[in-house]
Amino acid sequence: MQNVLVVVTVVVVGLMVGVELAVAAFVNPIFDRLPGNGGVAARSNGARVLGQVMPFWYVSSVLLAAWWAVSAWGDLQALTVVVAAALLVVSVVMSVTLLVPINAQVARWSSASVPADWRLQVGKWDRLHYIRVGVIVAALVLLVVAAVG
């Protein structure tokens, strides 16, 4: 059972990291190069779609890591998993307090209601997102280290 929990946790967190890294490195930069305000529509749609899925994914990642930490308590890997779970909690707190408010605004934008400073707003979201990606990558690395250790 422990092996299944380890694999599921690493896969769920790994896929989440992959999606968030793809958004940071590829998707949003592509959207930003669309002509005119094309990036607004693309980002708005992405904010709505991912805004519905990602909360469950982040919470599931935290719960799986916490479950693993509890089940591994007393083993050498437990501390590594606890730190990874703590980083995932940090990513959730960052998301709720810093990124979600901006994302909620972006999700409501349309061609008719785009603010003049939309590029500044999404730029701020992008910078915060890069930090969050770094946090979840660190968590994933720790989970993998614990899994193979």
Buried (B, 14 or more C-beta within 10 A) or exposed (E): EEEEBBEBBBEBBBEBBEBBBEBBEEBBEEBBEEEEBEBBBBBBBBBBEBBEEBBEBBEBBBBBBBBBBEBBEEBEBBBBBBBBBBBBBBBBEBBEEBBBEBBEBBBEBEEEEBEEEBBEBBEBBBEBBBEBBBBBBBBBBBBBEBBEE
